[in-house]
Amino acid sequence: MNASTSGNSLDVSNASNALWLVKVPKYIADKWDNAPSGLEVGKVKVVNVQGKRPDISLNLSEALLCLDSEKNSEPIPKSFKLDSKSIPGQTIGVLAEHRAPYDPDAVVQEPDKLSIKGKISQKLECRPIGDQVYMDLKKHAIRKAQLPTRQVQKLDKVVQNFKPISDHKHNIEYNEKKKSEGKKARDDKDAVMAMLFKAFEKHQYYNIKDLVTLTKQPVVYLKEILKEVCNYNLKHPHKNMWELKPEYRHYKDKDETETN
């Protein structure tokens, strides 16, 4: 039975097959991935126990273990127990994809094939039996995890790589500018007020940034003086700007100018 999906055919003839989903330790998965094609990697043994769940075990093949020893890898346990877990209320399927080889002479390439291999009937977790081989494997893993990730190495030749620089260009320019301007020092209060009155003779409203540039005073110190002689606008159209208090103004209000 085939169903159309994304322009390709989906083979669902094996959708009713019951499959096991087995979680194995990483060292087993690595060994299986590196094993040559066609090599028997292990056998699963199921022993039915009356009134209990079946006793399921996994035994790795001697061929796989001998292959590991030839590569001088750390020995791994041979026997494992598979603990089953139920999956109530879940339907999990296994989807396989077969990629068709590219044929340069074909007018129309053969499409990829998708198929459902079956549905998961139960989950199993692979647990090693605590023998001496397993204990040695865990000791090796703990020692390996304790090794520092970075180690000092002696180099026999020059490594062509980016050389570190003492400082970056933008940092140098910033430091030179800061050095030339010097640290802002507090001037006499009366002198600062005189600079402010002179500035407000030219414009009625200023923001704090412009006033710092004009007076060259620290922001905190300047704000203390501004609070004495100025009002801070919180509404538009001059929001966040400073204006002289009425008693310090030397210009006429707009309404007063229009009356005259």
Backbone hydrogen bonds, N-H to C=O, Kabsch-Sander energy under -0.5 kcal/mol:
donor,donor_aa,acceptor,acceptor_aa,energy
3,A,10,L,-1.5
5,T,8,N,-2.5
8,N,5,T,-2.0
10,L,3,A,-2.1
11,D,9,S,-0.6
11,D,114,L,-3.0
12,V,1,M,-2.0
12,V,10,L,-0.7
14,N,116,I,-0.6
15,A,12,V,-1.5
17,N,14,N,-1.7
19,L,17,N,-0.6
19,L,119,K,-2.7
21,L,122,Q,-2.2
22,V,20,W,-0.7
23,K,124,L,-2.8
24,V,22,V,-0.6
28,I,25,P,-0.8
29,A,25,P,-2.0
30,D,26,K,-2.7
31,K,27,Y,-1.4
32,W,28,I,-2.6
33,D,29,A,-2.3
34,N,30,D,-1.8
35,A,31,K,-0.7
35,A,32,W,-0.6
39,L,36,P,-1.6
41,V,39,L,-0.5
43,K,59,N,-2.5
45,K,57,S,-2.8
47,V,55,D,-2.6
48,N,46,V,-0.5
52,K,49,V,-1.9
55,D,47,V,-3.4
56,I,54,P,-0.8
56,I,82,L,-0.5
57,S,45,K,-2.6
58,L,80,F,-2.8
59,N,43,K,-2.6
60,L,78,K,-2.7
61,S,41,V,-1.6
65,L,61,S,-1.9
66,C,62,E,-2.8
67,L,63,A,-1.8
68,D,64,L,-1.8
69,S,65,L,-1.9
70,E,66,C,-1.9
71,K,67,L,-1.1
72,N,69,S,-1.3
73,S,68,D,-1.9
80,F,58,L,-2.6
81,K,127,R,-3.2
82,L,56,I,-2.7
83,D,81,K,-0.7
83,D,125,E,-2.5
84,S,82,L,-0.5
85,K,123,K,-3.3
90,Q,87,I,-1.2
93,G,91,T,-0.5
94,V,118,G,-2.4
95,L,93,G,-0.6
96,A,115,S,-3.3
98,H,113,K,-3.4
99,R,97,E,-0.6
100,A,98,H,-0.5
106,A,103,D,-1.0
113,K,98,H,-2.7
114,L,9,S,-1.5
115,S,96,A,-2.4
116,I,11,D,-2.9
117,K,94,V,-2.5
117,K,115,S,-0.6
118,G,94,V,-0.7
119,K,17,N,-2.8
120,I,92,I,-3.5
121,S,19,L,-3.2
122,Q,19,L,-1.0
123,K,85,K,-2.0
124,L,21,L,-2.9
125,E,83,D,-2.5
126,C,23,K,-3.2
127,R,81,K,-3.3
127,R,125,E,-0.6
129,I,79,S,-1.5
131,D,129,I,-2.9
135,M,131,D,-2.1
136,D,132,Q,-2.4
137,L,133,V,-1.9
138,K,134,Y,-2.2
139,K,135,M,-2.1
140,H,136,D,-2.1
141,A,137,L,-2.1
142,I,138,K,-2.4
143,R,139,K,-2.4
144,K,140,H,-2.3
145,A,141,A,-2.0
146,Q,142,I,-1.3
147,L,143,R,-0.6
147,L,144,K,-0.8
155,L,153,Q,-0.5
160,Q,158,V,-0.6
161,N,159,V,-1.0
172,I,168,H,-2.1
173,E,169,K,-2.4
174,Y,170,H,-1.9
175,N,171,N,-2.3
176,E,172,I,-2.3
177,K,173,E,-2.2
178,K,174,Y,-2.4
179,K,175,N,-2.2
180,S,176,E,-2.4
181,E,177,K,-2.2
182,G,178,K,-1.7
192,V,188,D,-2.2
193,M,189,K,-2.5
194,A,190,D,-2.2
195,M,191,A,-1.9
196,L,192,V,-2.1
197,F,193,M,-2.7
198,K,194,A,-2.0
199,A,195,M,-1.9
200,F,196,L,-2.5
201,E,197,F,-0.8
202,K,198,K,-0.5
202,K,199,A,-1.3
203,H,199,A,-1.6
206,Y,242,W,-1.7
211,L,207,N,-1.8
212,V,208,I,-2.2
213,T,209,K,-1.8
214,L,210,D,-2.2
215,T,211,L,-2.5
216,K,212,V,-2.3
222,L,218,P,-2.6
223,K,219,V,-2.5
224,E,220,V,-1.4
225,I,221,Y,-1.3
226,L,222,L,-2.5
227,K,223,K,-2.1
228,E,224,E,-0.5
228,E,225,I,-1.1
229,V,225,I,-1.4
230,C,226,L,-2.7
231,N,243,E,-3.5
233,N,231,N,-0.6
233,N,241,M,-2.7
238,H,235,K,-0.8
240,N,233,N,-2.6
241,M,238,H,-1.2
242,W,206,Y,-3.9
243,E,231,N,-2.1
245,K,229,V,-2.6
248,Y,245,K,-2.2
249,R,245,K,-0.6
249,R,246,P,-1.0
257,T,253,D,-2.0
258,E,254,K,-2.0
259,T,255,D,-1.7
260,N,256,E,-1.7
